[in-house]
Amino acid sequence: MGDARPAVEAVVFDLDGLLLESEQEWSAAKREFTREHGGTWTDAAEHAMLGMSSTEWSRYMRDELGLPFDPSEISASVVRLLMHRYRDGLPLLPGADEAVRRIAARWPLGLASSSNREIIDLVLDLSGWKELLAITVSSEEVERGKPAPDVYLEAARRLGARAERCVAVEDSTAGMGSAHAAGLGVVAIPNRAYPPDPDVLEQADVVLDSLADLDEEAVLRAAA
């Protein structure tokens, strides 16, 4: 008897909080910019902006944190701060490089990220993953950021794959919601610093403790 499980056409990774310990870096850059320019930073803002696209969080910072700039100026300034931090040391999570290479050896890989395009391209340069990823999508390149399905649907389209035959690897409430809404199988590796909503985590097809556990079998179970 052959394996009756559905064929997986591609695997799509999230970036922030899954491969990079970057949510804290993003928050630090946003907090630094807000305080330097007379805005009012709050802990609630940090959580509210998780998963937002750059157009969404920069608008939020203007409207909710009281920054007197156009959203495009806010986004560009925060990105410059973050890129400086990344060049000083890319905050790869334990097992990230090995996991990407392990899965790339078996399937075409995509990246579906809420990060800006400049950040994605810098991370690929610094990590050496450029040759391993067939496509990358920033949520600023689609109409709606996570948890809307747009970024995962676009990733599948660019991969030339059917969304229902792709598997997403995610860590966050917004990311899991996005992948699930797009019809992908979902492997969840919950972010310890920003734990996902338990109800959303329940919808994941496979839940792992760490990137070290991400292997071919986990992907196939998520597809099934």
Secondary structure by P-SEA (a helix, b strand, c coil): cccccccccbbbbbccccccccaaaaaaaaaaaaaaccccccaaaaaaaccccaaaaaaaaaccccccccaaaaaaaaaaaaaaaaaaccccccaaaaaaaaaaacbbbbbbccccaaaaaaaaaaacccccccccccccccccccccaaaaaaaaaaaccccccbbbbbccaaaaaaaaaaccbbbbbccccccccaaaaaaccccccccccccaaaaaaaac
